[in-house]
Amino acid sequence: MDSTIDYSQVILHTDKLTKRFGGLIAVNEVTLNVKRGSITLLIGPNGCGKTTFVNTITGYYKPDGGRVFFDGGDITGLPLNKTYEKGLVRTFQIPFPFLKLSVLENLLVAARNNPGEKFTRHLIKSSWIKVEEQLTEKAFNIMKMLGIEEDWDKEPESLDAGALKLIEIGRALISDAKMIALDEPIAGVNPKLAHNIFSHIVNLRKELDITFLIIEHRLDIALRYVDFVYAMYRGKIISQGTPEEIARDKEVREVYVGGE
C-alpha cells in the first residue's frame, strides 16, 4: 500500500494500473486518486481505455500490472462479485434492468442482503419478513430521491431512457455502495433529462455521502456538476484538474478536436 496516500481522504487509488489485450495496451500504467465523497469525471475519445479502466478496477477484467486500492484495502484482481461486496459498484452504458419485473422489484433483487438469496431463510418466515419490509421501505426511499417513486409498479420497458438510467443508479444505491462507477449516465437522453440525472447525482452525493466516478462524453453538461477531472488518451492519463482547468487545457482540446 502506498504510504504517501491518505486513505481517509482517498477512497480509490490505482498505481500504474495496466490492462493488455494481446499487443494492445488498453490501460497503460494509470495512476489516479478519487477523493471520498467526490464526483470525479473520466473523459477521453472513444477507444481511449476509459471503460476498460473501470472494468479493471471493478474486477470485470484482471489487470496485467499495477495495483488497485479501495477503501483502504488492496482489491487488485478481485472478481466482480467481491468488489461489489466491498461497496465498489458499476453501472453500464446501456442499462440492463429485468424488463418483466417492476421498478421496485428491479431494486429489490439488487439488494446485497435480499432475504430471497438464502433458501434456508424461507423455512422460517419471521427470519426474513422483517428484512423484506425494511428493504422495500429502503427501495421506496431511493426511488423518491431519484424521482421515480410513481413508477414503482411499472415495467422498465415502458419507461424512457432517462428513467432507465435512474433505475440503474437506484440498483447500485440499494446495494449499499460506497462508490458508484457510472458509464455514460446521460448517453441517449435529451439535455433536460441529462441535467436532471446529474442533479440527482449531486443530491445523492450530499445526502448519502457516496463517491461517484463517471465516464461521460457530453462535457458541455457533465463539467458543470463534477469536482475533478482526469483526461485519458490512448490508455494514458494526459491531464488532470478542476473542470475549469481541463476546459482550458490545450492538449485535451486537441485530443477532442483531432483525436481518434
C-alpha positions in Angstrom: 0.0 0.0 0.0 1.3 3.5 -0.9 2.2 5.2 2.4 2.0 8.6 0.7 -1.7 8.3 0.1 -4.1 9.4 2.8 -6.8 6.7 2.6 -9.0 8.6 5.0 -9.4 11.1 2.1 -8.9 8.9 -0.9 -11.4 6.0 -1.5 -9.9 4.7 -4.7 -6.2 4.7 -5.7 -4.7 3.0 -8.7 -0.9 2.6 -9.0 0.4 2.1 -12.6 -2.7 0.0 -13.5 -2.2 -1.8 -16.8 -4.5 -3.9 -19.0 -3.5 -5.5 -22.3 -5.4 -7.3 -25.0 -2.7 -9.1 -27.0 -0.4 -6.4 -28.3 -2.8 -3.6 -27.4 -2.2 -1.8 -24.2 -5.7 -0.5 -23.4 -4.8 0.9 -20.0 -1.2 2.0 -19.7 0.2 2.4 -16.2 -2.7 4.6 -15.0 -2.2 6.2 -11.6 -5.1 8.2 -10.2 -6.9 9.1 -7.0 -10.6 9.5 -6.3 -11.4 11.5 -3.2 -14.1 10.3 -0.8 -17.4 12.0 -1.4 -16.4 13.5 -4.7 -17.8 13.4 -8.2 -14.9 12.6 -10.4 -15.1 12.6 -14.2 -13.0 10.4 -16.5 -13.0 11.7 -20.1 -11.4 10.9 -23.4 -12.3 10.0 -27.0 -13.8 6.6 -28.0 -11.4 3.8 -27.7 -9.0 5.6 -25.3 -9.4 3.0 -22.5 -12.0 4.6 -20.1 -14.4 1.7 -19.9 -11.6 -0.9 -19.8 -10.1 1.0 -16.8 -13.5 0.9 -15.0 -13.9 -2.8 -15.9 -10.4 -3.5 -14.5 -10.8 -1.7 -11.1 -14.2 -3.3 -10.5 -13.0 -6.9 -11.3 -14.7 -7.4 -14.7 -11.1 -7.8 -16.1 -8.0 -8.8 -14.3 -5.1 -6.3 -14.6 -1.8 -7.2 -16.2 0.1 -4.9 -14.0 -0.2 -2.3 -11.2 -2.4 -2.3 -8.1 -5.9 -1.2 -7.1 -6.7 0.0 -3.6 -10.3 0.7 -2.5 -11.5 1.9 0.9 -8.0 1.3 2.4 -7.6 -2.3 1.1 -5.9 -3.9 -1.8 -8.6 -5.3 -4.2 -6.2 -5.9 -7.2 -7.6 -8.9 -9.2 -10.7 -9.5 -7.1 -13.6 -10.7 -9.2 -16.7 -8.5 -9.8 -18.8 -10.1 -7.1 -16.1 -9.4 -4.5 -15.6 -5.8 -5.4 -19.4 -5.4 -5.3 -19.5 -6.8 -1.8 -16.8 -4.3 -0.7 -19.0 -1.4 -2.0 -17.5 -0.7 -5.4 -20.4 -0.9 -7.8 -20.5 -0.1 -11.5 -23.3 0.6 -13.9 -23.2 0.1 -17.7 -23.6 2.5 -20.6 -26.7 0.5 -21.7 -28.8 -0.2 -18.6 -29.7 -3.9 -18.1 -32.9 -3.9 -16.0 -35.1 -7.0 -15.7 -37.7 -6.0 -18.2 -40.5 -8.2 -16.9 -40.0 -7.1 -13.3 -41.4 -3.8 -11.9 -39.1 -0.9 -11.0 -39.5 -1.8 -7.3 -38.6 -5.5 -8.0 -35.5 -4.4 -10.0 -34.2 -2.6 -7.0 -35.0 -5.4 -4.5 -33.2 -8.0 -6.5 -30.0 -5.9 -6.4 -30.1 -5.6 -2.6 -27.0 -7.2 -1.0 -28.9 -8.7 1.9 -32.0 -9.7 0.0 -33.7 -12.4 2.0 -34.5 -14.3 -1.1 -30.8 -15.0 -1.7 -30.8 -17.7 1.0 -33.1 -20.7 0.7 -32.9 -21.6 4.4 -34.5 -18.3 5.4 -37.6 -19.3 3.6 -38.1 -22.1 6.2 -38.6 -19.6 9.0 -40.9 -16.7 7.9 -40.0 -14.5 10.9 -36.3 -14.5 9.9 -36.9 -12.8 6.6 -40.2 -11.0 6.5 -38.9 -8.1 8.6 -35.8 -7.7 6.4 -38.1 -7.8 3.3 -40.2 -5.0 4.8 -37.1 -2.9 5.6 -35.7 -3.4 2.1 -39.0 -2.4 0.5 -39.0 0.8 2.6 -35.4 1.4 1.6 -36.2 0.9 -2.1 -39.1 3.4 -1.9 -36.8 6.0 -0.2 -34.3 5.5 -3.0 -36.9 5.8 -5.7 -38.2 9.0 -4.1 -34.7 10.5 -4.1 -34.4 9.7 -7.8 -37.9 11.0 -8.6 -39.2 7.6 -9.9 -41.3 6.6 -7.0 -44.5 7.0 -9.1 -43.2 4.4 -11.5 -42.6 1.8 -8.8 -45.1 -0.8 -10.3 -44.2 -0.2 -13.9 -42.1 -2.4 -16.1 -38.8 -0.7 -17.3 -39.6 -1.3 -20.9 -42.5 1.2 -20.6 -40.2 4.0 -19.4 -37.9 6.4 -21.2 -34.1 6.3 -21.4 -33.6 8.7 -18.5 -35.7 6.6 -16.1 -33.8 3.5 -17.1 -30.5 5.3 -16.2 -32.0 6.3 -12.8 -33.1 2.7 -12.2 -29.5 1.6 -12.7 -28.4 4.1 -10.2 -31.1 3.0 -7.8 -30.0 -0.6 -8.1 -26.4 0.5 -7.2 -27.7 2.5 -4.2 -29.7 -0.3 -2.6 -26.6 -2.4 -2.6 -25.1 0.0 0.0 -22.4 1.1 -2.5 -19.6 3.3 -1.1 -18.6 4.3 -4.7 -20.5 4.0 -7.9 -18.8 4.0 -11.3 -21.2 5.3 -13.9 -20.6 4.6 -17.6 -22.1 7.4 -19.6 -25.2 8.0 -17.4 -26.6 10.6 -19.9 -26.0 8.8 -23.2 -29.1 8.8 -25.4 -31.1 11.2 -23.3 -32.1 14.8 -24.1 -30.4 17.7 -22.4 -33.2 18.4 -20.0 -33.2 14.8 -18.7 -29.4 14.8 -18.7 -29.3 17.8 -16.4 -31.9 16.1 -14.3 -29.8 12.9 -13.9 -26.7 14.9 -12.9 -28.8 16.9 -10.4 -29.8 13.7 -8.8 -26.2 12.5 -8.7 -25.2 15.7 -6.9 -28.0 15.4 -4.4 -27.2 11.8 -3.7 -23.6 12.7 -3.1 -24.7 15.2 -0.5 -27.4 13.1 1.2 -25.7 9.7 1.2 -22.0 10.7 1.1 -21.5 8.4 -1.9 -18.5 8.8 -4.2 -19.0 8.8 -8.0 -16.6 8.1 -10.8 -18.2 9.0 -14.1 -17.3 8.3 -17.7 -19.0 10.8 -20.0 -18.6 12.3 -23.4 -21.0 15.2 -23.1 -18.7 17.6 -21.4 -20.9 20.7 -22.0 -23.2 19.1 -19.4 -21.0 17.0 -17.2 -18.3 19.6 -16.4 -20.9 21.7 -14.6 -21.5 19.1 -11.9 -18.2 17.4 -11.1 -15.4 18.2 -8.7 -12.3 16.8 -10.5 -11.5 15.5 -14.0 -9.0 13.0 -15.4 -8.5 13.1 -19.2 -7.3 9.8 -20.9 -5.9 9.3 -24.4 -4.5 6.0 -25.8 -4.6 4.3 -22.4 -2.7 7.1 -20.5 -3.8 10.0 -18.3 -2.8 13.1 -20.2 -4.3 15.7 -17.9 -6.0 16.2 -14.6 -7.5 19.1 -12.7 -10.7 21.0 -11.9 -13.3 21.3 -14.7 -12.1 24.9 -15.3 -8.5 23.7 -15.7 -9.4 20.8 -18.0 -11.6 23.1 -20.2 -8.6 25.4 -20.7 -6.1 22.5 -21.3 -4.7 22.8 -24.8 -3.7 19.1 -25.1 -7.2 18.0 -24.0 -8.8 20.3 -26.6 -6.5 18.9 -29.3 -7.4 15.3 -28.5 -11.1 16.1 -28.7 -10.8 18.0 -31.9 -8.2 15.9 -33.7 -8.1 12.7 -31.7 -9.5 9.3 -32.7 
